Amino acid sequence: MEDPRRLGPPSMAESQLADLRNMRVLLEEARVRSRNLTYHRQVVLERKLGRALDELDQEIEELRAPRG
């Protein structure tokens, strides 16, 4: 969560984290919409979306991890 009292532009990490979260929302939306596809296409797309979501989760965790 962003601190509403904070002044100035967000840091690079905060900006990247926001972008990754937005990307995750879009991928989840694509997953919901994929349910209208034929079974074969749905399975393929679900697998690809799952991998993309896993990679995003990993990147988000890396950005949240303390540096040092």
PQR file with spaces between the fields and no chain letter, atoms N, CA, C, O and H, PARSE charges and radii, in Angstrom:
ATOM       1  N    MET     1       0.829   -1.185    0.000 -0.4000 1.5000
ATOM       2  CA   MET     1       0.000    0.000    0.000 -0.0000 2.0000
ATOM       3  C    MET     1       0.873    1.249    0.000  0.5500 1.7000
ATOM       4  O    MET     1       1.934    1.292    0.623 -0.5500 1.4000
ATOM       5  N    GLU     2       0.410    2.234   -0.697 -0.4000 1.5000
ATOM       6  CA   GLU     2       1.161    3.474   -0.740 -0.0000 2.0000
ATOM       7  C    GLU     2       0.756    4.366    0.422  0.5500 1.7000
ATOM       8  O    GLU     2      -0.401    4.381    0.842 -0.5500 1.4000
ATOM       9  H    GLU     2      -0.452    2.199   -1.203  0.4000 1.0000
ATOM      10  N    ASP     3       1.716    5.099    0.927 -0.4000 1.5000
ATOM      11  CA   ASP     3       1.472    6.036    2.012 -0.0000 2.0000
ATOM      12  C    ASP     3       0.921    7.319    1.409  0.5500 1.7000
ATOM      13  O    ASP     3       1.619    7.981    0.641 -0.5500 1.4000
ATOM      14  H    ASP     3       2.656    5.087    0.587  0.4000 1.0000
ATOM      15  N    PRO     4      -0.325    7.692    1.739 -0.5600 1.5000
ATOM      16  CA   PRO     4      -0.915    8.897    1.147  0.2800 2.0000
ATOM      17  C    PRO     4      -0.193   10.178    1.539  0.5500 1.7000
ATOM      18  O    PRO     4      -0.342   11.202    0.871 -0.5500 1.4000
ATOM      19  N    ARG     5       0.592   10.134    2.621 -0.4000 1.5000
ATOM      20  CA   ARG     5       1.326   11.326    3.049 -0.0000 2.0000
ATOM      21  C    ARG     5       2.639   11.499    2.309  0.5500 1.7000
ATOM      22  O    ARG     5       3.285   12.541    2.420 -0.5500 1.4000
ATOM      23  H    ARG     5       0.714    9.302    3.163  0.4000 1.0000
ATOM      24  N    ARG     6       3.034   10.492    1.561 -0.4000 1.5000
ATOM      25  CA   ARG     6       4.311   10.528    0.857 -0.0000 2.0000
ATOM      26  C    ARG     6       4.262   11.537   -0.287  0.5500 1.7000
ATOM      27  O    ARG     6       3.289   11.604   -1.038 -0.5500 1.4000
ATOM      28  H    ARG     6       2.510    9.646    1.471  0.4000 1.0000
ATOM      29  N    LEU     7       5.311   12.304   -0.399 -0.4000 1.5000
ATOM      30  CA   LEU     7       5.415   13.288   -1.476 -0.0000 2.0000
ATOM      31  C    LEU     7       6.421   12.793   -2.499  0.5500 1.7000
ATOM      32  O    LEU     7       7.353   12.062   -2.164 -0.5500 1.4000
ATOM      33  H    LEU     7       6.102   12.250    0.211  0.4000 1.0000
ATOM      34  N    GLY     8       6.229   13.190   -3.735 -0.4000 1.5000
ATOM      35  CA   GLY     8       7.175   12.820   -4.775 -0.0000 2.0000
ATOM      36  C    GLY     8       6.740   11.585   -5.533  0.5500 1.7000
ATOM      37  O    GLY     8       5.795   10.899   -5.146 -0.5500 1.4000
ATOM      38  H    GLY     8       5.471   13.783   -4.007  0.4000 1.0000
ATOM      39  N    PRO     9       7.437   11.315   -6.611 -0.5600 1.5000
ATOM      40  CA   PRO     9       7.088   10.164   -7.449  0.2800 2.0000
ATOM      41  C    PRO     9       7.455    8.848   -6.763  0.5500 1.7000
ATOM      42  O    PRO     9       8.324    8.818   -5.892 -0.5500 1.4000
ATOM      43  N    PRO    10       6.797    7.771   -7.155 -0.5600 1.5000
ATOM      44  CA   PRO    10       7.123    6.471   -6.556  0.2800 2.0000
ATOM      45  C    PRO    10       8.514    6.013   -6.992  0.5500 1.7000
ATOM      46  O    PRO    10       9.015    6.412   -8.043 -0.5500 1.4000
ATOM      47  N    SER    11       9.121    5.174   -6.166 -0.4000 1.5000
ATOM      48  CA   SER    11      10.445    4.649   -6.513 -0.0000 2.0000
ATOM      49  C    SER    11      10.311    3.670   -7.677  0.5500 1.7000
ATOM      50  O    SER    11       9.203    3.270   -8.035 -0.5500 1.4000
ATOM      51  H    SER    11       8.713    4.850   -5.312  0.4000 1.0000
ATOM      52  N    MET    12      11.433    3.290   -8.258 -0.4000 1.5000
ATOM      53  CA   MET    12      11.441    2.347   -9.375 -0.0000 2.0000
ATOM      54  C    MET    12      10.835    1.018   -8.949  0.5500 1.7000
ATOM      55  O    MET    12      10.039    0.438   -9.687 -0.5500 1.4000
ATOM      56  H    MET    12      12.333    3.614   -7.967  0.4000 1.0000
ATOM      57  N    ALA    13      11.203    0.525   -7.763 -0.4000 1.5000
ATOM      58  CA   ALA    13      10.672   -0.751   -7.275 -0.0000 2.0000
ATOM      59  C    ALA    13       9.163   -0.676   -7.070  0.5500 1.7000
ATOM      60  O    ALA    13       8.443   -1.614   -7.413 -0.5500 1.4000
ATOM      61  H    ALA    13      11.850    0.996   -7.164  0.4000 1.0000
ATOM      62  N    GLU    14       8.682    0.435   -6.514 -0.4000 1.5000
ATOM      63  CA   GLU    14       7.235    0.589   -6.313 -0.0000 2.0000
ATOM      64  C    GLU    14       6.505    0.620   -7.647  0.5500 1.7000
ATOM      65  O    GLU    14       5.426    0.045   -7.789 -0.5500 1.4000
ATOM      66  H    GLU    14       9.267    1.196   -6.236  0.4000 1.0000
ATOM      67  N    SER    15       7.097    1.290   -8.612 -0.4000 1.5000
ATOM      68  CA   SER    15       6.503    1.374   -9.944 -0.0000 2.0000
ATOM      69  C    SER    15       6.464    0.000  -10.606  0.5500 1.7000
ATOM      70  O    SER    15       5.459   -0.374  -11.210 -0.5500 1.4000
ATOM      71  H    SER    15       7.973    1.757   -8.496  0.4000 1.0000
ATOM      72  N    GLN    16       7.565   -0.755  -10.491 -0.4000 1.5000
ATOM      73  CA   GLN    16       7.618   -2.107  -11.058 -0.0000 2.0000
ATOM      74  C    GLN    16       6.602   -3.014  -10.380  0.5500 1.7000
ATOM      75  O    GLN    16       5.934   -3.811  -11.038 -0.5500 1.4000
ATOM      76  H    GLN    16       8.382   -0.452  -10.001  0.4000 1.0000
ATOM      77  N    LEU    17       6.490   -2.889   -9.067 -0.4000 1.5000
ATOM      78  CA   LEU    17       5.547   -3.704   -8.320 -0.0000 2.0000
ATOM      79  C    LEU    17       4.110   -3.404   -8.751  0.5500 1.7000
ATOM      80  O    LEU    17       3.306   -4.321   -8.916 -0.5500 1.4000
ATOM      81  H    LEU    17       7.032   -2.242   -8.532  0.4000 1.0000
ATOM      82  N    ALA    18       3.792   -2.137   -8.930 -0.4000 1.5000
ATOM      83  CA   ALA    18       2.451   -1.752   -9.394 -0.0000 2.0000
ATOM      84  C    ALA    18       2.190   -2.311  -10.791  0.5500 1.7000
ATOM      85  O    ALA    18       1.094   -2.797  -11.070 -0.5500 1.4000
ATOM      86  H    ALA    18       4.445   -1.391   -8.796  0.4000 1.0000
ATOM      87  N    ASP    19       3.185   -2.243  -11.664 -0.4000 1.5000
ATOM      88  CA   ASP    19       3.031   -2.789  -13.017 -0.0000 2.0000
ATOM      89  C    ASP    19       2.803   -4.296  -12.983  0.5500 1.7000
ATOM      90  O    ASP    19       1.958   -4.817  -13.711 -0.5500 1.4000
ATOM      91  H    ASP    19       4.075   -1.847  -11.437  0.4000 1.0000
ATOM      92  N    LEU    20       3.558   -4.993  -12.138 -0.4000 1.5000
ATOM      93  CA   LEU    20       3.399   -6.443  -12.032 -0.0000 2.0000
ATOM      94  C    LEU    20       2.023   -6.808  -11.481  0.5500 1.7000
ATOM      95  O    LEU    20       1.405   -7.774  -11.930 -0.5500 1.4000
ATOM      96  H    LEU    20       4.244   -4.569  -11.547  0.4000 1.0000
ATOM      97  N    ARG    21       1.554   -6.048  -10.524 -0.4000 1.5000
ATOM      98  CA   ARG    21       0.218   -6.308   -9.976 -0.0000 2.0000
ATOM      99  C    ARG    21      -0.856   -6.076  -11.032  0.5500 1.7000
ATOM     100  O    ARG    21      -1.807   -6.851  -11.138 -0.5500 1.4000
ATOM     101  H    ARG    21       2.055   -5.264  -10.159  0.4000 1.0000
ATOM     102  N    ASN    22      -0.707   -5.019  -11.804 -0.4000 1.5000
ATOM     103  CA   ASN    22      -1.668   -4.751  -12.878 -0.0000 2.0000
ATOM     104  C    ASN    22      -1.644   -5.879  -13.916  0.5500 1.7000
ATOM     105  O    ASN    22      -2.692   -6.292  -14.413 -0.5500 1.4000
ATOM     106  H    ASN    22       0.065   -4.390  -11.718  0.4000 1.0000
ATOM     107  N    MET    23      -0.458   -6.366  -14.235 -0.4000 1.5000
ATOM     108  CA   MET    23      -0.318   -7.455  -15.194 -0.0000 2.0000
ATOM     109  C    MET    23      -0.999   -8.713  -14.661  0.5500 1.7000
ATOM     110  O    MET    23      -1.634   -9.454  -15.411 -0.5500 1.4000
ATOM     111  H    MET    23       0.393   -6.030  -13.831  0.4000 1.0000
ATOM     112  N    ARG    24      -0.862   -8.941  -13.370 -0.4000 1.5000
ATOM     113  CA   ARG    24      -1.479  -10.111  -12.757 -0.0000 2.0000
ATOM     114  C    ARG    24      -3.003  -10.042  -12.863  0.5500 1.7000
ATOM     115  O    ARG    24      -3.656  -11.045  -13.153 -0.5500 1.4000
ATOM     116  H    ARG    24      -0.346   -8.339  -12.761  0.4000 1.0000
ATOM     117  N    VAL    25      -3.559   -8.869  -12.629 -0.4000 1.5000
ATOM     118  CA   VAL    25      -5.011   -8.687  -12.750 -0.0000 2.0000
ATOM     119  C    VAL    25      -5.462   -8.995  -14.180  0.5500 1.7000
ATOM     120  O    VAL    25      -6.475   -9.665  -14.382 -0.5500 1.4000
ATOM     121  H    VAL    25      -3.029   -8.055  -12.394  0.4000 1.0000
ATOM     122  N    LEU    26      -4.721   -8.513  -15.158 -0.4000 1.5000
ATOM     123  CA   LEU    26      -5.073   -8.769  -16.554 -0.0000 2.0000
ATOM     124  C    LEU    26      -4.990  -10.262  -16.889  0.5500 1.7000
ATOM     125  O    LEU    26      -5.841  -10.786  -17.609 -0.5500 1.4000
ATOM     126  H    LEU    26      -3.899   -7.968  -14.994  0.4000 1.0000
ATOM     127  N    LEU    27      -3.972  -10.942  -16.372 -0.4000 1.5000
ATOM     128  CA   LEU    27      -3.842  -12.374  -16.626 -0.0000 2.0000
ATOM     129  C    LEU    27      -4.975  -13.159  -15.961  0.5500 1.7000
ATOM     130  O    LEU    27      -5.480  -14.123  -16.537 -0.5500 1.4000
ATOM     131  H    LEU    27      -3.281  -10.516  -15.787  0.4000 1.0000
ATOM     132  N    GLU    28      -5.371  -12.757  -14.767 -0.4000 1.5000
ATOM     133  CA   GLU    28      -6.493  -13.421  -14.101 -0.0000 2.0000
ATOM     134  C    GLU    28      -7.782  -13.202  -14.904  0.5500 1.7000
ATOM     135  O    GLU    28      -8.606  -14.109  -15.021 -0.5500 1.4000
ATOM     136  H    GLU    28      -4.960  -11.974  -14.300  0.4000 1.0000
ATOM     137  N    GLU    29      -7.951  -12.003  -15.451 -0.4000 1.5000
ATOM     138  CA   GLU    29      -9.122  -11.724  -16.288 -0.0000 2.0000
ATOM     139  C    GLU    29      -9.101  -12.592  -17.547  0.5500 1.7000
ATOM     140  O    GLU    29     -10.140  -13.098  -17.972 -0.5500 1.4000
ATOM     141  H    GLU    29      -7.282  -11.265  -15.356  0.4000 1.0000
ATOM     142  N    ALA    30      -7.936  -12.761  -18.131 -0.4000 1.5000
ATOM     143  CA   ALA    30      -7.813  -13.614  -19.314 -0.0000 2.0000
ATOM     144  C    ALA    30      -8.172  -15.055  -18.960  0.5500 1.7000
ATOM     145  O    ALA    30      -8.790  -15.758  -19.759 -0.5500 1.4000
ATOM     146  H    ALA    30      -7.092  -12.350  -17.786  0.4000 1.0000
ATOM     147  N    ARG    31      -7.787  -15.488  -17.775 -0.4000 1.5000
ATOM     148  CA   ARG    31      -8.110  -16.850  -17.330 -0.0000 2.0000
ATOM     149  C    ARG    31      -9.629  -17.030  -17.241  0.5500 1.7000
ATOM     150  O    ARG    31     -10.155  -18.055  -17.674 -0.5500 1.4000
ATOM     151  H    ARG    31      -7.285  -14.917  -17.126  0.4000 1.0000
ATOM     152  N    VAL    32     -10.323  -16.063  -16.696 -0.4000 1.5000
ATOM     153  CA   VAL    32     -11.781  -16.143  -16.594 -0.0000 2.0000
ATOM     154  C    VAL    32     -12.413  -16.184  -17.985  0.5500 1.7000
ATOM     155  O    VAL    32     -13.320  -16.977  -18.237 -0.5500 1.4000
ATOM     156  H    VAL    32      -9.896  -15.230  -16.344  0.4000 1.0000
ATOM     157  N    ARG    33     -11.937  -15.340  -18.872 -0.4000 1.5000
ATOM     158  CA   ARG    33     -12.491  -15.289  -20.222 -0.0000 2.0000
ATOM     159  C    ARG    33     -12.180  -16.550  -21.033  0.5500 1.7000
ATOM     160  O    ARG    33     -12.903  -16.880  -21.973 -0.5500 1.4000
ATOM     161  H    ARG    33     -11.200  -14.695  -18.668  0.4000 1.0000
ATOM     162  N    SER    34     -11.116  -17.243  -20.673 -0.4000 1.5000
ATOM     163  CA   SER    34     -10.731  -18.447  -21.417 -0.0000 2.0000
ATOM     164  C    SER    34     -11.745  -19.573  -21.235  0.5500 1.7000
ATOM     165  O    SER    34     -11.737  -20.537  -22.000 -0.5500 1.4000
ATOM     166  H    SER    34     -10.529  -16.974  -19.909  0.4000 1.0000
ATOM     167  N    ARG    35     -12.589  -19.466  -20.267 -0.4000 1.5000
ATOM     168  CA   ARG    35     -13.576  -20.522  -20.010 -0.0000 2.0000
ATOM     169  C    ARG    35     -14.581  -20.665  -21.142  0.5500 1.7000
ATOM     170  O    ARG    35     -15.297  -21.664  -21.204 -0.5500 1.4000
ATOM     171  H    ARG    35     -12.595  -18.682  -19.646  0.4000 1.0000
ATOM     172  N    ASN    36     -14.647  -19.686  -22.037 -0.4000 1.5000
ATOM     173  CA   ASN    36     -15.557  -19.751  -23.180 -0.0000 2.0000
ATOM     174  C    ASN    36     -14.939  -20.472  -24.373  0.5500 1.7000
ATOM     175  O    ASN    36     -15.611  -20.679  -25.384 -0.5500 1.4000
ATOM     176  H    ASN    36     -14.065  -18.875  -21.986  0.4000 1.0000
ATOM     177  N    LEU    37     -13.677  -20.853  -24.271 -0.4000 1.5000
ATOM     178  CA   LEU    37     -12.996  -21.530  -25.374 -0.0000 2.0000
ATOM     179  C    LEU    37     -13.328  -23.019  -25.383  0.5500 1.7000
ATOM     180  O    LEU    37     -13.829  -23.564  -24.399 -0.5500 1.4000
ATOM     181  H    LEU    37     -13.131  -20.685  -23.450  0.4000 1.0000
ATOM     182  N    THR    38     -13.041  -23.663  -26.502 -0.4000 1.5000
ATOM     183  CA   THR    38     -13.194  -25.119  -26.540 -0.0000 2.0000
ATOM     184  C    THR    38     -12.229  -25.726  -25.530  0.5500 1.7000
ATOM     185  O    THR    38     -11.248  -25.096  -25.136 -0.5500 1.4000
ATOM     186  H    THR    38     -12.634  -23.221  -27.302  0.4000 1.0000
ATOM     187  N    TYR    39     -12.517  -26.952  -25.120 -0.4000 1.5000
ATOM     188  CA   TYR    39     -11.738  -27.586  -24.056 -0.0000 2.0000
ATOM     189  C    TYR    39     -10.241  -27.621  -24.368  0.5500 1.7000
ATOM     190  O    TYR    39      -9.428  -27.253  -23.522 -0.5500 1.4000
ATOM     191  H    TYR    39     -13.314  -27.464  -25.440  0.4000 1.0000
ATOM     192  N    HIS    40      -9.868  -28.062  -25.578 -0.4000 1.5000
ATOM     193  CA   HIS    40      -8.452  -28.175  -25.928 -0.0000 2.0000
ATOM     194  C    HIS    40      -7.748  -26.827  -25.837  0.5500 1.7000
ATOM     195  O    HIS    40      -6.671  -26.720  -25.249 -0.5500 1.4000
ATOM     196  H    HIS    40     -10.530  -28.362  -26.266  0.4000 1.0000
ATOM     197  N    ARG    41      -8.347  -25.820  -26.408 -0.4000 1.5000
ATOM     198  CA   ARG    41      -7.723  -24.487  -26.372 -0.0000 2.0000
ATOM     199  C    ARG    41      -7.683  -23.935  -24.955  0.5500 1.7000
ATOM     200  O    ARG    41      -6.736  -23.250  -24.570 -0.5500 1.4000
ATOM     201  H    ARG    41      -9.222  -25.906  -26.885  0.4000 1.0000
ATOM     202  N    GLN    42      -8.710  -24.236  -24.191 -0.4000 1.5000
ATOM     203  CA   GLN    42      -8.743  -23.760  -22.803 -0.0000 2.0000
ATOM     204  C    GLN    42      -7.605  -24.366  -21.994  0.5500 1.7000
ATOM     205  O    GLN    42      -6.969  -23.668  -21.204 -0.5500 1.4000
ATOM     206  H    GLN    42      -9.479  -24.793  -24.504  0.4000 1.0000
ATOM     207  N    VAL    43      -7.343  -25.643  -22.177 -0.4000 1.5000
ATOM     208  CA   VAL    43      -6.275  -26.323  -21.441 -0.0000 2.0000
ATOM     209  C    VAL    43      -4.920  -25.704  -21.776  0.5500 1.7000
ATOM     210  O    VAL    43      -4.113  -25.445  -20.883 -0.5500 1.4000
ATOM     211  H    VAL    43      -7.859  -26.210  -22.819  0.4000 1.0000
ATOM     212  N    VAL    44      -4.678  -25.472  -23.045 -0.4000 1.5000
ATOM     213  CA   VAL    44      -3.404  -24.880  -23.473 -0.0000 2.0000
ATOM     214  C    VAL    44      -3.247  -23.477  -22.889  0.5500 1.7000
ATOM     215  O    VAL    44      -2.192  -23.134  -22.356 -0.5500 1.4000
ATOM     216  H    VAL    44      -5.334  -25.682  -23.770  0.4000 1.0000
ATOM     217  N    LEU    45      -4.296  -22.677  -22.992 -0.4000 1.5000
ATOM     218  CA   LEU    45      -4.221  -21.309  -22.483 -0.0000 2.0000
ATOM     219  C    LEU    45      -4.086  -21.294  -20.964  0.5500 1.7000
ATOM     220  O    LEU    45      -3.323  -20.495  -20.422 -0.5500 1.4000
ATOM     221  H    LEU    45      -5.153  -22.956  -23.426  0.4000 1.0000
ATOM     222  N    GLU    46      -4.816  -22.166  -20.272 -0.4000 1.5000
ATOM     223  CA   GLU    46      -4.707  -22.247  -18.813 -0.0000 2.0000
ATOM     224  C    GLU    46      -3.276  -22.554  -18.381  0.5500 1.7000
ATOM     225  O    GLU    46      -2.771  -21.971  -17.422 -0.5500 1.4000
ATOM     226  H    GLU    46      -5.436  -22.815  -20.712  0.4000 1.0000
ATOM     227  N    ARG    47      -2.632  -23.471  -19.092 -0.4000 1.5000
ATOM     228  CA   ARG    47      -1.255  -23.837  -18.760 -0.0000 2.0000
ATOM     229  C    ARG    47      -0.322  -22.631  -18.936  0.5500 1.7000
ATOM     230  O    ARG    47       0.523  -22.360  -18.083 -0.5500 1.4000
ATOM     231  H    ARG    47      -3.043  -23.945  -19.871  0.4000 1.0000
ATOM     232  N    LYS    48      -0.486  -21.919  -20.043 -0.4000 1.5000
ATOM     233  CA   LYS    48       0.369  -20.747  -20.306 -0.0000 2.0000
ATOM     234  C    LYS    48       0.098  -19.632  -19.305  0.5500 1.7000
ATOM     235  O    LYS    48       1.027  -18.986  -18.819 -0.5500 1.4000
ATOM     236  H    LYS    48      -1.172  -22.139  -20.736  0.4000 1.0000
ATOM     237  N    LEU    49      -1.179  -19.407  -18.999 -0.4000 1.5000
ATOM     238  CA   LEU    49      -1.517  -18.376  -18.020 -0.0000 2.0000
ATOM     239  C    LEU    49      -0.982  -18.748  -16.641  0.5500 1.7000
ATOM     240  O    LEU    49      -0.496  -17.888  -15.907 -0.5500 1.4000
ATOM     241  H    LEU    49      -1.934  -19.931  -19.394  0.4000 1.0000
ATOM     242  N    GLY    50      -1.070  -20.005  -16.298 -0.4000 1.5000
ATOM     243  CA   GLY    50      -0.544  -20.457  -15.009 -0.0000 2.0000
ATOM     244  C    GLY    50       0.943  -20.200  -14.876  0.5500 1.7000
ATOM     245  O    GLY    50       1.413  -19.739  -13.836 -0.5500 1.4000
ATOM     246  H    GLY    50      -1.465  -20.704  -16.894  0.4000 1.0000
ATOM     247  N    ARG    51       1.688  -20.504  -15.945 -0.4000 1.5000
ATOM     248  CA   ARG    51       3.144  -20.249  -15.923 -0.0000 2.0000
ATOM     249  C    ARG    51       3.426  -18.754  -15.806  0.5500 1.7000
ATOM     250  O    ARG    51       4.301  -18.340  -15.046 -0.5500 1.4000
ATOM     251  H    ARG    51       1.306  -20.879  -16.790  0.4000 1.0000
ATOM     252  N    ALA    52       2.682  -17.946  -16.559 -0.4000 1.5000
ATOM     253  CA   ALA    52       2.891  -16.494  -16.505 -0.0000 2.0000
ATOM     254  C    ALA    52       2.570  -15.954  -15.116  0.5500 1.7000
ATOM     255  O    ALA    52       3.295  -15.102  -14.602 -0.5500 1.4000
ATOM     256  H    ALA    52       1.970  -18.282  -17.176  0.4000 1.0000
ATOM     257  N    LEU    53       1.494  -16.439  -14.505 -0.4000 1.5000
ATOM     258  CA   LEU    53       1.139  -15.995  -13.159 -0.0000 2.0000
ATOM     259  C    LEU    53       2.192  -16.425  -12.144  0.5500 1.7000
ATOM     260  O    LEU    53       2.523  -15.660  -11.239 -0.5500 1.4000
ATOM     261  H    LEU    53       0.905  -17.131  -14.923  0.4000 1.0000
ATOM     262  N    ASP    54       2.717  -17.628  -12.280 -0.4000 1.5000
ATOM     263  CA   ASP    54       3.781  -18.090  -11.378 -0.0000 2.0000
ATOM     264  C    ASP    54       5.015  -17.199  -11.492  0.5500 1.7000
ATOM     265  O    ASP    54       5.617  -16.832  -10.483 -0.5500 1.4000
ATOM     266  H    ASP    54       2.447  -18.250  -13.015  0.4000 1.0000
ATOM     267  N    GLU    55       5.388  -16.856  -12.717 -0.4000 1.5000
ATOM     268  CA   GLU    55       6.552  -15.987  -12.927 -0.0000 2.0000
ATOM     269  C    GLU    55       6.313  -14.604  -12.333  0.5500 1.7000
ATOM     270  O    GLU    55       7.212  -14.025  -11.723 -0.5500 1.4000
ATOM     271  H    GLU    55       4.900  -17.155  -13.537  0.4000 1.0000
ATOM     272  N    LEU    56       5.104  -14.071  -12.509 -0.4000 1.5000
ATOM     273  CA   LEU    56       4.787  -12.764  -11.930 -0.0000 2.0000
ATOM     274  C    LEU    56       4.848  -12.808  -10.412  0.5500 1.7000
ATOM     275  O    LEU    56       5.396  -11.901   -9.785 -0.5500 1.4000
ATOM     276  H    LEU    56       4.374  -14.541  -13.005  0.4000 1.0000
ATOM     277  N    ASP    57       4.292  -13.857   -9.815 -0.4000 1.5000
ATOM     278  CA   ASP    57       4.337  -13.986   -8.363 -0.0000 2.0000
ATOM     279  C    ASP    57       5.781  -14.023   -7.864  0.5500 1.7000
ATOM     280  O    ASP    57       6.109  -13.421   -6.842 -0.5500 1.4000
ATOM     281  H    ASP    57       3.847  -14.595  -10.324  0.4000 1.0000
ATOM     282  N    GLN    58       6.635  -14.732   -8.594 -0.4000 1.5000
ATOM     283  CA   GLN    58       8.043  -14.807   -8.214 -0.0000 2.0000
ATOM     284  C    GLN    58       8.707  -13.430   -8.297  0.5500 1.7000
ATOM     285  O    GLN    58       9.460  -13.046   -7.403 -0.5500 1.4000
ATOM     286  H    GLN    58       6.369  -15.221   -9.425  0.4000 1.0000
ATOM     287  N    GLU    59       8.427  -12.695   -9.366 -0.4000 1.5000
ATOM     288  CA   GLU    59       9.012  -11.353   -9.506 -0.0000 2.0000
ATOM     289  C    GLU    59       8.508  -10.414   -8.419  0.5500 1.7000
ATOM     290  O    GLU    59       9.269   -9.600   -7.897 -0.5500 1.4000
ATOM     291  H    GLU    59       7.815  -13.007  -10.093  0.4000 1.0000
ATOM     292  N    ILE    60       7.223  -10.524   -8.077 -0.4000 1.5000
ATOM     293  CA   ILE    60       6.672   -9.686   -7.019 -0.0000 2.0000
ATOM     294  C    ILE    60       7.364   -9.994   -5.695  0.5500 1.7000
ATOM     295  O    ILE    60       7.731   -9.079   -4.957 -0.5500 1.4000
ATOM     296  H    ILE    60       6.605  -11.185   -8.502  0.4000 1.0000
ATOM     297  N    GLU    61       7.543  -11.270   -5.393 -0.4000 1.5000
ATOM     298  CA   GLU    61       8.221  -11.659   -4.165 -0.0000 2.0000
ATOM     299  C    GLU    61       9.660  -11.150   -4.140  0.5500 1.7000
ATOM     300  O    GLU    61      10.142  -10.707   -3.097 -0.5500 1.4000
ATOM     301  H    GLU    61       7.245  -12.014   -5.992  0.4000 1.0000
ATOM     302  N    GLU    62      10.349  -11.211   -5.280 -0.4000 1.5000
ATOM     303  CA   GLU    62      11.731  -10.718   -5.353 -0.0000 2.0000
ATOM     304  C    GLU    62      11.783   -9.216   -5.089  0.5500 1.7000
ATOM     305  O    GLU    62      12.706   -8.734   -4.433 -0.5500 1.4000
ATOM     306  H    GLU    62       9.958  -11.571   -6.127  0.4000 1.0000
ATOM     307  N    LEU    63      10.796   -8.471   -5.599 -0.4000 1.5000
ATOM     308  CA   LEU    63      10.779   -7.031   -5.365 -0.0000 2.0000
ATOM     309  C    LEU    63      10.472   -6.704   -3.897  0.5500 1.7000
ATOM     310  O    LEU    63      10.957   -5.710   -3.358 -0.5500 1.4000
ATOM     311  H    LEU    63      10.046   -8.863   -6.132  0.4000 1.0000
ATOM     312  N    ARG    64       9.672   -7.545   -3.270 -0.4000 1.5000
ATOM     313  CA   ARG    64       9.324   -7.317   -1.863 -0.0000 2.0000
ATOM     314  C    ARG    64      10.436   -7.726   -0.922  0.5500 1.7000
ATOM     315  O    ARG    64      10.509   -7.221    0.198 -0.5500 1.4000
ATOM     316  H    ARG    64       9.278   -8.353   -3.708  0.4000 1.0000
ATOM     317  N    ALA    65      11.306   -8.630   -1.347 -0.4000 1.5000
ATOM     318  CA   ALA    65      12.364   -9.147   -0.482 -0.0000 2.0000
ATOM     319  C    ALA    65      13.322   -8.031   -0.085  0.5500 1.7000
ATOM     320  O    ALA    65      13.644   -7.155   -0.888 -0.5500 1.4000
ATOM     321  H    ALA    65      11.248   -9.040   -2.257  0.4000 1.0000
ATOM     322  N    PRO    66      13.766   -8.077    1.151 -0.5600 1.5000
ATOM     323  CA   PRO    66      14.738   -7.055    1.583  0.2800 2.0000
ATOM     324  C    PRO    66      16.043   -7.176    0.808  0.5500 1.7000
ATOM     325  O    PRO    66      16.510   -8.278    0.521 -0.5500 1.4000
ATOM     326  N    ARG    67      16.605   -6.068    0.485 -0.4000 1.5000
ATOM     327  CA   ARG    67      17.876   -6.034   -0.256 -0.0000 2.0000
ATOM     328  C    ARG    67      19.032   -5.998    0.739  0.5500 1.7000
ATOM     329  O    ARG    67      18.915   -5.461    1.840 -0.5500 1.4000
ATOM     330  H    ARG    67      16.226   -5.172    0.718  0.4000 1.0000
ATOM     331  N    GLY    68      20.133   -6.574    0.325 -0.4000 1.5000
ATOM     332  CA   GLY    68      21.277   -6.425    1.200 -0.0000 2.0000
ATOM     333  C    GLY    68      22.086   -7.585    1.251  0.5500 1.7000
ATOM     334  O    GLY    68      23.095   -7.602    1.956 -0.5500 1.4000
ATOM     335  H    GLY    68      20.228   -7.011   -0.570  0.4000 1.0000
